[in-house]
Amino acid sequence: ERRFEETFGLEARGVSLPQRRFAQAALSEMLGGIGFFHGRSLLRSERREEPVPGMESVLFTAVPSRSCFPRGFLWDEGFHLLLLARWDPALARDILAHWLDLLNADGWIPREQILGEEARAR
């Protein structure tokens, strides 16, 4: 609670106790949604009808829901990092570095990372 207040200063700004508890729960859920994924994404190919496996990749990322969406979404990660960068800048940099490692030869990062069988099953 002390670290939370030092980081976000909600009590000092007059935020009520129930609202502060809600904010703490939201941060806790965000931290609990961080995971490490590895495997191969399936990619579309102009030369084949069926998707082809991409390169083996790893991703350390926060996910919207571990049970329903066990994969990374680049758009969502931008919003996750706004919060995480305040709480733990080193953690946020590590997550961002994993996304940047996915940059392909054309300069693109696929917006959704479905790595491995668990993620593909969802």
C-alpha positions in Angstrom: 0.0 0.0 0.0 2.9 2.4 0.8 4.5 1.7 -2.6 1.2 2.1 -4.3 0.6 5.5 -2.7 4.2 6.6 -3.4 3.8 5.7 -7.0 0.3 7.0 -7.8 -0.5 9.5 -5.0 -4.2 8.8 -4.9 -4.7 9.4 -1.2 -2.9 12.7 -1.4 -5.2 13.7 -4.2 -8.3 13.0 -2.1 -9.3 9.7 -3.8 -11.7 7.8 -1.5 -10.6 4.5 0.1 -13.0 2.3 -2.0 -11.7 3.9 -5.2 -8.1 3.4 -4.0 -8.8 -0.3 -3.3 -10.3 -0.6 -6.8 -7.2 0.9 -8.3 -5.0 -1.5 -6.3 -7.1 -4.4 -7.6 -6.8 -3.2 -11.2 -3.0 -3.0 -10.9 -2.9 -6.4 -9.3 -5.0 -7.9 -12.2 -2.6 -6.2 -14.7 0.5 -7.7 -13.0 -1.2 -11.1 -12.7 -1.9 -11.0 -16.5 1.8 -10.9 -17.4 3.1 -14.1 -18.9 5.9 -15.6 -21.0 4.9 -17.2 -24.3 6.9 -19.1 -26.8 6.2 -21.0 -30.0 5.5 -20.3 -33.7 2.7 -18.1 -35.0 0.8 -19.2 -38.1 1.3 -16.8 -41.0 -0.5 -16.3 -44.2 1.4 -17.0 -47.4 0.7 -15.8 -50.9 2.0 -19.1 -52.2 0.0 -21.5 -50.0 -3.6 -21.8 -49.1 -2.9 -23.1 -45.5 -1.1 -20.9 -43.0 2.6 -21.6 -42.5 4.5 -21.6 -39.2 6.6 -18.6 -38.6 10.0 -18.5 -36.8 10.2 -19.7 -33.2 9.5 -16.6 -31.0 9.3 -15.7 -27.4 7.2 -12.9 -25.8 7.0 -11.5 -22.3 3.8 -9.6 -22.2 0.6 -8.6 -20.3 -2.5 -10.1 -21.7 -6.2 -9.0 -21.5 -7.3 -12.3 -20.0 -5.0 -15.3 -19.3 -7.9 -17.8 -19.6 -9.7 -16.4 -22.7 -6.9 -14.6 -24.6 -3.5 -16.2 -23.7 -1.6 -14.2 -26.3 -0.2 -10.8 -26.8 -1.9 -7.9 -28.5 0.4 -5.0 -29.6 -2.4 -2.4 -29.3 -3.3 -3.5 -25.8 0.3 -3.6 -24.7 0.6 0.2 -25.3 -2.1 0.8 -22.8 -0.7 -1.8 -20.4 2.7 -0.1 -20.5 1.3 3.3 -19.5 0.4 1.8 -16.2 3.3 -0.6 -15.8 5.9 2.1 -16.6 4.7 4.0 -13.6 4.7 1.0 -11.3 8.0 -0.7 -12.5 9.9 1.1 -15.3 12.4 -1.8 -15.7 9.5 -4.3 -16.1 7.9 -2.1 -18.7 11.2 -1.8 -20.6 11.6 -5.6 -20.6 8.1 -6.1 -22.0 8.6 -3.4 -24.7 12.0 -5.0 -25.6 10.3 -8.4 -26.2 7.8 -6.7 -28.6 10.6 -4.9 -30.4 12.4 -8.2 -30.9 9.4 -9.4 -33.0 10.1 -6.7 -35.6 10.3 -8.4 -39.0 12.6 -7.7 -41.9 10.0 -5.3 -43.4 9.9 -3.3 -40.2 6.5 -4.6 -39.0 5.4 -6.1 -35.7 2.4 -8.4 -36.1 -0.4 -7.0 -34.0 -1.4 -10.3 -32.4 1.1 -12.9 -31.2 -0.4 -16.4 -31.0 2.6 -18.4 -29.8 2.3 -22.0 -29.1 -0.5 -24.6 -28.8 -2.1 -23.2 -25.7 -2.7 -19.8 -27.3 -3.7 -21.4 -30.6 -6.3 -23.5 -28.8 -8.1 -20.4 -27.6 
